[in-house]
Amino acid sequence: VLGDGGIYSSLADLAKWDLSLYNDKLVSEPLLRAAFTPHVVTDQPGRSYGYGWFISKYRGVKELTHSGDTIGFRTRITRLPEKHFTVILLANRTDVNLDELPHRIADIVLFGSK
């Protein structure tokens, strides 16, 4: 099993993993800080890359994202850590666009807009 497409998980386990990123029980605080710090500028304005996370802002708060896909599956995690809010999307098809769905969900849940 390879980490770039061979990890199998459930929504419940991913939620536990997300919660662990708010403390240093699984990963040390210095490593978490490094992962969530921009290190590489991407080709998209306002978006950088840390260690495993794309880093940008959404509605003025830090946004951490990562996505992936393989034959028959597509995933996306979007974290707004300042709001303690995460959207995890798992799709068993690759013809869906998951890019803007986390923003639409955050708009409804956090920002009161539709």
Jmol script that loads the backbone (N, CA, C; Angstrom):
load data "model"
ATOM      1  N   VAL A   1       0.851  -1.174   0.000  1.00  0.00           N
ATOM      2  CA  VAL A   1       0.000   0.000   0.000  1.00  0.00           C
ATOM      3  C   VAL A   1       0.892   1.231   0.000  1.00  0.00           C
ATOM      4  N   LEU A   2       0.628   2.119  -0.934  1.00  0.00           N
ATOM      5  CA  LEU A   2       1.386   3.360  -1.043  1.00  0.00           C
ATOM      6  C   LEU A   2       0.539   4.535  -0.571  1.00  0.00           C
ATOM      7  N   GLY A   3       1.162   5.525  -0.006  1.00  0.00           N
ATOM      8  CA  GLY A   3       0.447   6.679   0.521  1.00  0.00           C
ATOM      9  C   GLY A   3      -0.150   7.584  -0.535  1.00  0.00           C
ATOM     10  N   ASP A   4       0.289   7.457  -1.769  1.00  0.00           N
ATOM     11  CA  ASP A   4      -0.230   8.345  -2.811  1.00  0.00           C
ATOM     12  C   ASP A   4      -1.343   7.683  -3.620  1.00  0.00           C
ATOM     13  N   GLY A   5      -2.247   7.025  -2.943  1.00  0.00           N
ATOM     14  CA  GLY A   5      -3.387   6.455  -3.632  1.00  0.00           C
ATOM     15  C   GLY A   5      -3.754   5.079  -3.128  1.00  0.00           C
ATOM     16  N   GLY A   6      -2.983   4.538  -2.228  1.00  0.00           N
ATOM     17  CA  GLY A   6      -3.251   3.192  -1.775  1.00  0.00           C
ATOM     18  C   GLY A   6      -3.740   3.101  -0.349  1.00  0.00           C
ATOM     19  N   ILE A   7      -4.100   4.218   0.248  1.00  0.00           N
ATOM     20  CA  ILE A   7      -4.581   4.193   1.630  1.00  0.00           C
ATOM     21  C   ILE A   7      -6.092   4.047   1.624  1.00  0.00           C
ATOM     22  N   TYR A   8      -6.565   3.123   2.403  1.00  0.00           N
ATOM     23  CA  TYR A   8      -8.010   2.911   2.539  1.00  0.00           C
ATOM     24  C   TYR A   8      -8.430   3.399   3.909  1.00  0.00           C
ATOM     25  N   SER A   9      -9.507   4.150   3.966  1.00  0.00           N
ATOM     26  CA  SER A   9      -9.965   4.706   5.231  1.00  0.00           C
ATOM     27  C   SER A   9     -11.473   4.877   5.179  1.00  0.00           C
ATOM     28  N   SER A  10     -12.009   5.278   6.309  1.00  0.00           N
ATOM     29  CA  SER A  10     -13.442   5.565   6.401  1.00  0.00           C
ATOM     30  C   SER A  10     -13.609   7.016   6.820  1.00  0.00           C
ATOM     31  N   LEU A  11     -14.808   7.508   6.670  1.00  0.00           N
ATOM     32  CA  LEU A  11     -15.098   8.866   7.100  1.00  0.00           C
ATOM     33  C   LEU A  11     -14.864   9.021   8.604  1.00  0.00           C
ATOM     34  N   ALA A  12     -15.252   8.009   9.385  1.00  0.00           N
ATOM     35  CA  ALA A  12     -15.058   8.067  10.843  1.00  0.00           C
ATOM     36  C   ALA A  12     -13.575   8.140  11.194  1.00  0.00           C
ATOM     37  N   ASP A  13     -12.748   7.341  10.533  1.00  0.00           N
ATOM     38  CA  ASP A  13     -11.311   7.377  10.813  1.00  0.00           C
ATOM     39  C   ASP A  13     -10.684   8.690  10.362  1.00  0.00           C
ATOM     40  N   LEU A  14     -11.129   9.215   9.226  1.00  0.00           N
ATOM     41  CA  LEU A  14     -10.600  10.497   8.767  1.00  0.00           C
ATOM     42  C   LEU A  14     -11.003  11.629   9.709  1.00  0.00           C
ATOM     43  N   ALA A  15     -12.190  11.550  10.275  1.00  0.00           N
ATOM     44  CA  ALA A  15     -12.616  12.562  11.251  1.00  0.00           C
ATOM     45  C   ALA A  15     -11.735  12.494  12.499  1.00  0.00           C
ATOM     46  N   LYS A  16     -11.408  11.292  12.944  1.00  0.00           N
ATOM     47  CA  LYS A  16     -10.498  11.149  14.096  1.00  0.00           C
ATOM     48  C   LYS A  16      -9.122  11.715  13.767  1.00  0.00           C
ATOM     49  N   TRP A  17      -8.648  11.421  12.566  1.00  0.00           N
ATOM     50  CA  TRP A  17      -7.345  11.934  12.141  1.00  0.00           C
ATOM     51  C   TRP A  17      -7.365  13.456  12.103  1.00  0.00           C
ATOM     52  N   ASP A  18      -8.446  14.036  11.562  1.00  0.00           N
ATOM     53  CA  ASP A  18      -8.564  15.490  11.528  1.00  0.00           C
ATOM     54  C   ASP A  18      -8.512  16.074  12.937  1.00  0.00           C
ATOM     55  N   LEU A  19      -9.232  15.482  13.867  1.00  0.00           N
ATOM     56  CA  LEU A  19      -9.207  15.971  15.252  1.00  0.00           C
ATOM     57  C   LEU A  19      -7.802  15.909  15.839  1.00  0.00           C
ATOM     58  N   SER A  20      -7.041  14.888  15.464  1.00  0.00           N
ATOM     59  CA  SER A  20      -5.684  14.752  16.010  1.00  0.00           C
ATOM     60  C   SER A  20      -4.763  15.871  15.533  1.00  0.00           C
ATOM     61  N   LEU A  21      -5.115  16.549  14.449  1.00  0.00           N
ATOM     62  CA  LEU A  21      -4.286  17.639  13.941  1.00  0.00           C
ATOM     63  C   LEU A  21      -4.430  18.924  14.753  1.00  0.00           C
ATOM     64  N   TYR A  22      -5.313  18.920  15.754  1.00  0.00           N
ATOM     65  CA  TYR A  22      -5.471  20.070  16.647  1.00  0.00           C
ATOM     66  C   TYR A  22      -4.665  19.917  17.930  1.00  0.00           C
ATOM     67  N   ASN A  23      -3.943  18.806  18.076  1.00  0.00           N
ATOM     68  CA  ASN A  23      -3.077  18.628  19.247  1.00  0.00           C
ATOM     69  C   ASN A  23      -1.813  17.919  18.788  1.00  0.00           C
ATOM     70  N   ASP A  24      -0.916  17.647  19.700  1.00  0.00           N
ATOM     71  CA  ASP A  24       0.358  17.032  19.312  1.00  0.00           C
ATOM     72  C   ASP A  24       0.485  15.576  19.765  1.00  0.00           C
ATOM     73  N   LYS A  25      -0.648  14.895  19.911  1.00  0.00           N
ATOM     74  CA  LYS A  25      -0.605  13.494  20.327  1.00  0.00           C
ATOM     75  C   LYS A  25      -0.102  12.579  19.214  1.00  0.00           C
ATOM     76  N   LEU A  26      -0.456  12.869  17.986  1.00  0.00           N
ATOM     77  CA  LEU A  26      -0.056  12.037  16.853  1.00  0.00           C
ATOM     78  C   LEU A  26       1.176  12.598  16.151  1.00  0.00           C
ATOM     79  N   VAL A  27       1.187  13.898  15.948  1.00  0.00           N
ATOM     80  CA  VAL A  27       2.278  14.592  15.274  1.00  0.00           C
ATOM     81  C   VAL A  27       2.708  15.750  16.168  1.00  0.00           C
ATOM     82  N   SER A  28       4.010  15.942  16.305  1.00  0.00           N
ATOM     83  CA  SER A  28       4.508  16.994  17.196  1.00  0.00           C
ATOM     84  C   SER A  28       4.076  18.370  16.696  1.00  0.00           C
ATOM     85  N   GLU A  29       3.969  19.300  17.621  1.00  0.00           N
ATOM     86  CA  GLU A  29       3.555  20.662  17.294  1.00  0.00           C
ATOM     87  C   GLU A  29       4.491  21.316  16.282  1.00  0.00           C
ATOM     88  N   PRO A  30       5.833  21.167  16.406  1.00  0.00           N
ATOM     89  CA  PRO A  30       6.708  21.764  15.387  1.00  0.00           C
ATOM     90  C   PRO A  30       6.482  21.181  13.988  1.00  0.00           C
ATOM     91  N   LEU A  31       6.222  19.881  13.899  1.00  0.00           N
ATOM     92  CA  LEU A  31       5.951  19.277  12.594  1.00  0.00           C
ATOM     93  C   LEU A  31       4.612  19.723  12.027  1.00  0.00           C
ATOM     94  N   LEU A  32       3.601  19.847  12.889  1.00  0.00           N
ATOM     95  CA  LEU A  32       2.311  20.355  12.429  1.00  0.00           C
ATOM     96  C   LEU A  32       2.453  21.782  11.917  1.00  0.00           C
ATOM     97  N   ARG A  33       3.174  22.600  12.659  1.00  0.00           N
ATOM     98  CA  ARG A  33       3.377  23.997  12.254  1.00  0.00           C
ATOM     99  C   ARG A  33       4.082  24.048  10.895  1.00  0.00           C
ATOM    100  N   ALA A  34       5.084  23.192  10.699  1.00  0.00           N
ATOM    101  CA  ALA A  34       5.801  23.148   9.417  1.00  0.00           C
ATOM    102  C   ALA A  34       4.883  22.687   8.288  1.00  0.00           C
ATOM    103  N   ALA A  35       4.034  21.712   8.561  1.00  0.00           N
ATOM    104  CA  ALA A  35       3.127  21.193   7.536  1.00  0.00           C
ATOM    105  C   ALA A  35       2.142  22.255   7.085  1.00  0.00           C
ATOM    106  N   PHE A  36       1.722  23.101   8.003  1.00  0.00           N
ATOM    107  CA  PHE A  36       0.701  24.100   7.716  1.00  0.00           C
ATOM    108  C   PHE A  36       1.290  25.469   7.371  1.00  0.00           C
ATOM    109  N   THR A  37       2.592  25.522   7.098  1.00  0.00           N
ATOM    110  CA  THR A  37       3.278  26.753   6.722  1.00  0.00           C
ATOM    111  C   THR A  37       3.614  26.703   5.239  1.00  0.00           C
ATOM    112  N   PRO A  38       3.360  27.771   4.499  1.00  0.00           N
ATOM    113  CA  PRO A  38       3.704  27.775   3.070  1.00  0.00           C
ATOM    114  C   PRO A  38       5.208  27.633   2.853  1.00  0.00           C
ATOM    115  N   HIS A  39       5.585  26.733   1.955  1.00  0.00           N
ATOM    116  CA  HIS A  39       6.992  26.534   1.599  1.00  0.00           C
ATOM    117  C   HIS A  39       7.236  26.691   0.110  1.00  0.00           C
ATOM    118  N   VAL A  40       6.214  26.434  -0.705  1.00  0.00           N
ATOM    119  CA  VAL A  40       6.350  26.487  -2.158  1.00  0.00           C
ATOM    120  C   VAL A  40       5.172  27.284  -2.717  1.00  0.00           C
ATOM    121  N   VAL A  41       5.474  28.218  -3.606  1.00  0.00           N
ATOM    122  CA  VAL A  41       4.426  28.977  -4.289  1.00  0.00           C
ATOM    123  C   VAL A  41       3.902  28.114  -5.434  1.00  0.00           C
ATOM    124  N   THR A  42       2.583  28.090  -5.608  1.00  0.00           N
ATOM    125  CA  THR A  42       1.993  27.317  -6.700  1.00  0.00           C
ATOM    126  C   THR A  42       1.670  28.227  -7.875  1.00  0.00           C
ATOM    127  N   ASP A  43       1.129  27.647  -8.917  1.00  0.00           N
ATOM    128  CA  ASP A  43       0.769  28.438 -10.095  1.00  0.00           C
ATOM    129  C   ASP A  43      -0.571  29.148  -9.931  1.00  0.00           C
ATOM    130  N   GLN A  44      -1.219  28.979  -8.779  1.00  0.00           N
ATOM    131  CA  GLN A  44      -2.482  29.672  -8.512  1.00  0.00           C
ATOM    132  C   GLN A  44      -2.226  30.825  -7.544  1.00  0.00           C
ATOM    133  N   PRO A  45      -2.616  32.037  -7.913  1.00  0.00           N
ATOM    134  CA  PRO A  45      -2.398  33.190  -7.029  1.00  0.00           C
ATOM    135  C   PRO A  45      -3.035  32.971  -5.658  1.00  0.00           C
ATOM    136  N   GLY A  46      -2.302  33.321  -4.605  1.00  0.00           N
ATOM    137  CA  GLY A  46      -2.811  33.206  -3.248  1.00  0.00           C
ATOM    138  C   GLY A  46      -2.788  31.792  -2.689  1.00  0.00           C
ATOM    139  N   ARG A  47      -2.177  30.868  -3.394  1.00  0.00           N
ATOM    140  CA  ARG A  47      -2.137  29.474  -2.954  1.00  0.00           C
ATOM    141  C   ARG A  47      -0.691  28.993  -2.910  1.00  0.00           C
ATOM    142  N   SER A  48      -0.317  28.433  -1.765  1.00  0.00           N
ATOM    143  CA  SER A  48       1.025  27.886  -1.570  1.00  0.00           C
ATOM    144  C   SER A  48       0.900  26.419  -1.192  1.00  0.00           C
ATOM    145  N   TYR A  49       2.054  25.782  -0.998  1.00  0.00           N
ATOM    146  CA  TYR A  49       2.064  24.383  -0.587  1.00  0.00           C
ATOM    147  C   TYR A  49       2.961  24.235   0.623  1.00  0.00           C
ATOM    148  N   GLY A  50       2.435  23.575   1.644  1.00  0.00           N
ATOM    149  CA  GLY A  50       3.222  23.254   2.821  1.00  0.00           C
ATOM    150  C   GLY A  50       3.754  21.846   2.666  1.00  0.00           C
ATOM    151  N   TYR A  51       3.781  21.091   3.717  1.00  0.00           N
ATOM    152  CA  TYR A  51       4.192  19.695   3.639  1.00  0.00           C
ATOM    153  C   TYR A  51       2.935  18.831   3.610  1.00  0.00           C
ATOM    154  N   GLY A  52       2.422  18.611   2.402  1.00  0.00           N
ATOM    155  CA  GLY A  52       1.238  17.779   2.239  1.00  0.00           C
ATOM    156  C   GLY A  52      -0.067  18.536   2.160  1.00  0.00           C
ATOM    157  N   TRP A  53      -0.027  19.854   2.262  1.00  0.00           N
ATOM    158  CA  TRP A  53      -1.251  20.661   2.268  1.00  0.00           C
ATOM    159  C   TRP A  53      -1.111  21.855   1.344  1.00  0.00           C
ATOM    160  N   PHE A  54      -2.159  22.105   0.551  1.00  0.00           N
ATOM    161  CA  PHE A  54      -2.261  23.372  -0.164  1.00  0.00           C
ATOM    162  C   PHE A  54      -2.798  24.390   0.836  1.00  0.00           C
ATOM    163  N   ILE A  55      -2.220  25.570   0.833  1.00  0.00           N
ATOM    164  CA  ILE A  55      -2.536  26.585   1.838  1.00  0.00           C
ATOM    165  C   ILE A  55      -2.999  27.847   1.127  1.00  0.00           C
ATOM    166  N   SER A  56      -4.153  28.344   1.543  1.00  0.00           N
ATOM    167  CA  SER A  56      -4.708  29.570   0.977  1.00  0.00           C
ATOM    168  C   SER A  56      -5.609  30.208   2.023  1.00  0.00           C
ATOM    169  N   LYS A  57      -6.409  31.156   1.599  1.00  0.00           N
ATOM    170  CA  LYS A  57      -7.396  31.793   2.473  1.00  0.00           C
ATOM    171  C   LYS A  57      -8.768  31.637   1.838  1.00  0.00           C
ATOM    172  N   TYR A  58      -9.764  31.471   2.692  1.00  0.00           N
ATOM    173  CA  TYR A  58     -11.143  31.494   2.233  1.00  0.00           C
ATOM    174  C   TYR A  58     -11.928  32.361   3.204  1.00  0.00           C
ATOM    175  N   ARG A  59     -12.549  33.385   2.672  1.00  0.00           N
ATOM    176  CA  ARG A  59     -13.305  34.344   3.494  1.00  0.00           C
ATOM    177  C   ARG A  59     -12.457  34.876   4.652  1.00  0.00           C
ATOM    178  N   GLY A  60     -11.187  35.089   4.370  1.00  0.00           N
ATOM    179  CA  GLY A  60     -10.288  35.695   5.346  1.00  0.00           C
ATOM    180  C   GLY A  60      -9.686  34.753   6.364  1.00  0.00           C
ATOM    181  N   VAL A  61      -9.977  33.453   6.293  1.00  0.00           N
ATOM    182  CA  VAL A  61      -9.394  32.505   7.244  1.00  0.00           C
ATOM    183  C   VAL A  61      -8.514  31.510   6.494  1.00  0.00           C
ATOM    184  N   LYS A  62      -7.533  30.986   7.204  1.00  0.00           N
ATOM    185  CA  LYS A  62      -6.614  30.024   6.613  1.00  0.00           C
ATOM    186  C   LYS A  62      -7.370  28.781   6.168  1.00  0.00           C
ATOM    187  N   GLU A  63      -7.030  28.329   4.957  1.00  0.00           N
ATOM    188  CA  GLU A  63      -7.646  27.130   4.405  1.00  0.00           C
ATOM    189  C   GLU A  63      -6.546  26.133   4.039  1.00  0.00           C
ATOM    190  N   LEU A  64      -6.716  24.906   4.470  1.00  0.00           N
ATOM    191  CA  LEU A  64      -5.792  23.817   4.159  1.00  0.00           C
ATOM    192  C   LEU A  64      -6.565  22.777   3.363  1.00  0.00           C
ATOM    193  N   THR A  65      -6.031  22.387   2.218  1.00  0.00           N
ATOM    194  CA  THR A  65      -6.746  21.415   1.394  1.00  0.00           C
ATOM    195  C   THR A  65      -5.796  20.371   0.827  1.00  0.00           C
ATOM    196  N   HIS A  66      -6.372  19.245   0.522  1.00  0.00           N
ATOM    197  CA  HIS A  66      -5.677  18.236  -0.269  1.00  0.00           C
ATOM    198  C   HIS A  66      -6.731  17.358  -0.914  1.00  0.00           C
ATOM    199  N   SER A  67      -6.419  16.880  -2.091  1.00  0.00           N
ATOM    200  CA  SER A  67      -7.366  16.028  -2.799  1.00  0.00           C
ATOM    201  C   SER A  67      -6.606  14.903  -3.476  1.00  0.00           C
ATOM    202  N   GLY A  68      -7.359  13.957  -3.937  1.00  0.00           N
ATOM    203  CA  GLY A  68      -6.740  12.848  -4.646  1.00  0.00           C
ATOM    204  C   GLY A  68      -7.772  12.081  -5.432  1.00  0.00           C
ATOM    205  N   ASP A  69      -7.280  11.307  -6.367  1.00  0.00           N
ATOM    206  CA  ASP A  69      -8.183  10.436  -7.103  1.00  0.00           C
ATOM    207  C   ASP A  69      -7.400   9.264  -7.659  1.00  0.00           C
ATOM    208  N   THR A  70      -8.108   8.223  -7.920  1.00  0.00           N
ATOM    209  CA  THR A  70      -7.582   7.028  -8.547  1.00  0.00           C
ATOM    210  C   THR A  70      -8.741   6.403  -9.307  1.00  0.00           C
ATOM    211  N   ILE A  71      -8.528   5.309  -9.923  1.00  0.00           N
ATOM    212  CA  ILE A  71      -9.567   4.698 -10.742  1.00  0.00           C
ATOM    213  C   ILE A  71     -10.828   4.459  -9.916  1.00  0.00           C
ATOM    214  N   GLY A  72     -11.871   5.212 -10.239  1.00  0.00           N
ATOM    215  CA  GLY A  72     -13.168   5.024  -9.600  1.00  0.00           C
ATOM    216  C   GLY A  72     -13.403   5.787  -8.310  1.00  0.00           C
ATOM    217  N   PHE A  73     -12.439   6.580  -7.853  1.00  0.00           N
ATOM    218  CA  PHE A  73     -12.588   7.282  -6.576  1.00  0.00           C
ATOM    219  C   PHE A  73     -12.020   8.685  -6.663  1.00  0.00           C
ATOM    220  N   ARG A  74     -12.615   9.584  -5.908  1.00  0.00           N
ATOM    221  CA  ARG A  74     -12.114  10.952  -5.792  1.00  0.00           C
ATOM    222  C   ARG A  74     -12.337  11.405  -4.354  1.00  0.00           C
ATOM    223  N   THR A  75     -11.375  12.135  -3.798  1.00  0.00           N
ATOM    224  CA  THR A  75     -11.469  12.585  -2.411  1.00  0.00           C
ATOM    225  C   THR A  75     -11.043  14.049  -2.305  1.00  0.00           C
ATOM    226  N   ARG A  76     -11.475  14.671  -1.226  1.00  0.00           N
ATOM    227  CA  ARG A  76     -11.048  16.044  -0.924  1.00  0.00           C
ATOM    228  C   ARG A  76     -11.247  16.294   0.566  1.00  0.00           C
ATOM    229  N   ILE A  77     -10.238  16.911   1.164  1.00  0.00           N
ATOM    230  CA  ILE A  77     -10.373  17.392   2.536  1.00  0.00           C
ATOM    231  C   ILE A  77     -10.064  18.881   2.519  1.00  0.00           C
ATOM    232  N   THR A  78     -10.917  19.645   3.151  1.00  0.00           N
ATOM    233  CA  THR A  78     -10.729  21.081   3.294  1.00  0.00           C
ATOM    234  C   THR A  78     -10.877  21.413   4.764  1.00  0.00           C
ATOM    235  N   ARG A  79      -9.848  22.045   5.318  1.00  0.00           N
ATOM    236  CA  ARG A  79      -9.845  22.406   6.734  1.00  0.00           C
ATOM    237  C   ARG A  79      -9.797  23.925   6.870  1.00  0.00           C
ATOM    238  N   LEU A  80     -10.621  24.462   7.730  1.00  0.00           N
ATOM    239  CA  LEU A  80     -10.547  25.865   8.144  1.00  0.00           C
ATOM    240  C   LEU A  80     -10.225  25.825   9.637  1.00  0.00           C
ATOM    241  N   PRO A  81      -8.947  25.621   9.982  1.00  0.00           N
ATOM    242  CA  PRO A  81      -8.593  25.354  11.387  1.00  0.00           C
ATOM    243  C   PRO A  81      -8.955  26.480  12.351  1.00  0.00           C
ATOM    244  N   GLU A  82      -8.944  27.726  11.901  1.00  0.00           N
ATOM    245  CA  GLU A  82      -9.315  28.833  12.783  1.00  0.00           C
ATOM    246  C   GLU A  82     -10.783  28.740  13.193  1.00  0.00           C
ATOM    247  N   LYS A  83     -11.583  28.100  12.365  1.00  0.00           N
ATOM    248  CA  LYS A  83     -13.002  27.902  12.651  1.00  0.00           C
ATOM    249  C   LYS A  83     -13.268  26.506  13.222  1.00  0.00           C
ATOM    250  N   HIS A  84     -12.207  25.698  13.324  1.00  0.00           N
ATOM    251  CA  HIS A  84     -12.326  24.313  13.783  1.00  0.00           C
ATOM    252  C   HIS A  84     -13.380  23.572  12.954  1.00  0.00           C
ATOM    253  N   PHE A  85     -13.246  23.720  11.626  1.00  0.00           N
ATOM    254  CA  PHE A  85     -14.242  23.206  10.694  1.00  0.00           C
ATOM    255  C   PHE A  85     -13.537  22.464   9.564  1.00  0.00           C
ATOM    256  N   THR A  86     -14.013  21.271   9.274  1.00  0.00           N
ATOM    257  CA  THR A  86     -13.423  20.451   8.221  1.00  0.00           C
ATOM    258  C   THR A  86     -14.520  19.807   7.389  1.00  0.00           C
ATOM    259  N   VAL A  87     -14.296  19.771   6.096  1.00  0.00           N
ATOM    260  CA  VAL A  87     -15.181  19.049   5.191  1.00  0.00           C
ATOM    261  C   VAL A  87     -14.353  17.942   4.547  1.00  0.00           C
ATOM    262  N   ILE A  88     -14.817  16.718   4.686  1.00  0.00           N
ATOM    263  CA  ILE A  88     -14.170  15.556   4.081  1.00  0.00           C
ATOM    264  C   ILE A  88     -15.149  14.965   3.077  1.00  0.00           C
ATOM    265  N   LEU A  89     -14.715  14.862   1.837  1.00  0.00           N
ATOM    266  CA  LEU A  89     -15.572  14.329   0.777  1.00  0.00           C
ATOM    267  C   LEU A  89     -14.940  13.073   0.192  1.00  0.00           C
ATOM    268  N   LEU A  90     -15.700  12.009   0.137  1.00  0.00           N
ATOM    269  CA  LEU A  90     -15.264  10.747  -0.458  1.00  0.00           C
ATOM    270  C   LEU A  90     -16.283  10.380  -1.530  1.00  0.00           C
ATOM    271  N   ALA A  91     -15.840  10.227  -2.745  1.00  0.00           N
ATOM    272  CA  ALA A  91     -16.751   9.899  -3.848  1.00  0.00           C
ATOM    273  C   ALA A  91     -16.284   8.615  -4.524  1.00  0.00           C
ATOM    274  N   ASN A  92     -17.227   7.744  -4.812  1.00  0.00           N
ATOM    275  CA  ASN A  92     -16.857   6.514  -5.504  1.00  0.00           C
ATOM    276  C   ASN A  92     -17.091   6.645  -7.005  1.00  0.00           C
ATOM    277  N   ARG A  93     -16.731   7.805  -7.509  1.00  0.00           N
ATOM    278  CA  ARG A  93     -16.738   8.057  -8.948  1.00  0.00           C
ATOM    279  C   ARG A  93     -15.757   9.193  -9.227  1.00  0.00           C
ATOM    280  N   THR A  94     -15.242   9.238 -10.413  1.00  0.00           N
ATOM    281  CA  THR A  94     -14.245  10.259 -10.734  1.00  0.00           C
ATOM    282  C   THR A  94     -14.771  11.366 -11.630  1.00  0.00           C
ATOM    283  N   ASP A  95     -16.029  11.293 -12.010  1.00  0.00           N
ATOM    284  CA  ASP A  95     -16.580  12.316 -12.894  1.00  0.00           C
ATOM    285  C   ASP A  95     -17.272  13.441 -12.134  1.00  0.00           C
ATOM    286  N   VAL A  96     -17.004  13.558 -10.838  1.00  0.00           N
ATOM    287  CA  VAL A  96     -17.583  14.642 -10.041  1.00  0.00           C
ATOM    288  C   VAL A  96     -16.495  15.656  -9.715  1.00  0.00           C
ATOM    289  N   ASN A  97     -16.878  16.921  -9.648  1.00  0.00           N
ATOM    290  CA  ASN A  97     -15.946  17.981  -9.285  1.00  0.00           C
ATOM    291  C   ASN A  97     -16.195  18.337  -7.826  1.00  0.00           C
ATOM    292  N   LEU A  98     -15.234  18.053  -6.975  1.00  0.00           N
ATOM    293  CA  LEU A  98     -15.375  18.298  -5.536  1.00  0.00           C
ATOM    294  C   LEU A  98     -14.727  19.616  -5.103  1.00  0.00           C
ATOM    295  N   ASP A  99     -14.167  20.367  -6.036  1.00  0.00           N
ATOM    296  CA  ASP A  99     -13.372  21.543  -5.677  1.00  0.00           C
ATOM    297  C   ASP A  99     -14.136  22.609  -4.913  1.00  0.00           C
ATOM    298  N   GLU A 100     -15.321  22.978  -5.341  1.00  0.00           N
ATOM    299  CA  GLU A 100     -16.050  24.085  -4.717  1.00  0.00           C
ATOM    300  C   GLU A 100     -17.071  23.643  -3.672  1.00  0.00           C
ATOM    301  N   LEU A 101     -17.360  22.360  -3.601  1.00  0.00           N
ATOM    302  CA  LEU A 101     -18.358  21.879  -2.639  1.00  0.00           C
ATOM    303  C   LEU A 101     -17.995  22.212  -1.189  1.00  0.00           C
ATOM    304  N   PRO A 102     -16.743  22.083  -0.757  1.00  0.00           N
ATOM    305  CA  PRO A 102     -16.427  22.478   0.628  1.00  0.00           C
ATOM    306  C   PRO A 102     -16.736  23.947   0.914  1.00  0.00           C
ATOM    307  N   HIS A 103     -16.515  24.822  -0.061  1.00  0.00           N
ATOM    308  CA  HIS A 103     -16.844  26.243   0.134  1.00  0.00           C
ATOM    309  C   HIS A 103     -18.343  26.444   0.257  1.00  0.00           C
ATOM    310  N   ARG A 104     -19.108  25.740  -0.558  1.00  0.00           N
ATOM    311  CA  ARG A 104     -20.565  25.860  -0.482  1.00  0.00           C
ATOM    312  C   ARG A 104     -21.072  25.390   0.878  1.00  0.00           C
ATOM    313  N   ILE A 105     -20.483  24.305   1.396  1.00  0.00           N
ATOM    314  CA  ILE A 105     -20.878  23.797   2.713  1.00  0.00           C
ATOM    315  C   ILE A 105     -20.479  24.776   3.805  1.00  0.00           C
ATOM    316  N   ALA A 106     -19.249  25.297   3.740  1.00  0.00           N
ATOM    317  CA  ALA A 106     -18.791  26.276   4.733  1.00  0.00           C
ATOM    318  C   ALA A 106     -19.644  27.535   4.708  1.00  0.00           C
ATOM    319  N   ASP A 107     -20.022  27.967   3.511  1.00  0.00           N
ATOM    320  CA  ASP A 107     -20.869  29.157   3.401  1.00  0.00           C
ATOM    321  C   ASP A 107     -22.176  28.969   4.146  1.00  0.00           C
ATOM    322  N   ILE A 108     -22.777  27.804   4.019  1.00  0.00           N
ATOM    323  CA  ILE A 108     -24.056  27.532   4.693  1.00  0.00           C
ATOM    324  C   ILE A 108     -23.860  27.378   6.204  1.00  0.00           C
ATOM    325  N   VAL A 109     -22.871  26.574   6.605  1.00  0.00           N
ATOM    326  CA  VAL A 109     -22.705  26.243   8.028  1.00  0.00           C
ATOM    327  C   VAL A 109     -22.073  27.378   8.823  1.00  0.00           C
ATOM    328  N   LEU A 110     -21.040  28.001   8.269  1.00  0.00           N
ATOM    329  CA  LEU A 110     -20.276  28.987   9.028  1.00  0.00           C
ATOM    330  C   LEU A 110     -20.666  30.437   8.741  1.00  0.00           C
ATOM    331  N   PHE A 111     -21.023  30.717   7.514  1.00  0.00           N
ATOM    332  CA  PHE A 111     -21.164  32.111   7.107  1.00  0.00           C
ATOM    333  C   PHE A 111     -22.614  32.496   6.805  1.00  0.00           C
ATOM    334  N   GLY A 112     -23.543  31.561   6.939  1.00  0.00           N
ATOM    335  CA  GLY A 112     -24.963  31.858   6.813  1.00  0.00           C
ATOM    336  C   GLY A 112     -25.419  32.286   5.427  1.00  0.00           C
ATOM    337  N   SER A 113     -24.684  31.886   4.401  1.00  0.00           N
ATOM    338  CA  SER A 113     -25.117  32.226   3.052  1.00  0.00           C
ATOM    339  C   SER A 113     -25.322  30.965   2.234  1.00  0.00           C
ATOM    340  N   LYS A 114     -26.122  31.077   1.181  1.00  0.00           N
ATOM    341  CA  LYS A 114     -26.395  29.911   0.334  1.00  0.00           C
ATOM    342  C   LYS A 114     -25.968  30.144  -1.085  1.00  0.00           C
TER     343      LYS A 114
END
end "model"
wireframe off; spacefill off
backbone 0.3
color backbone group
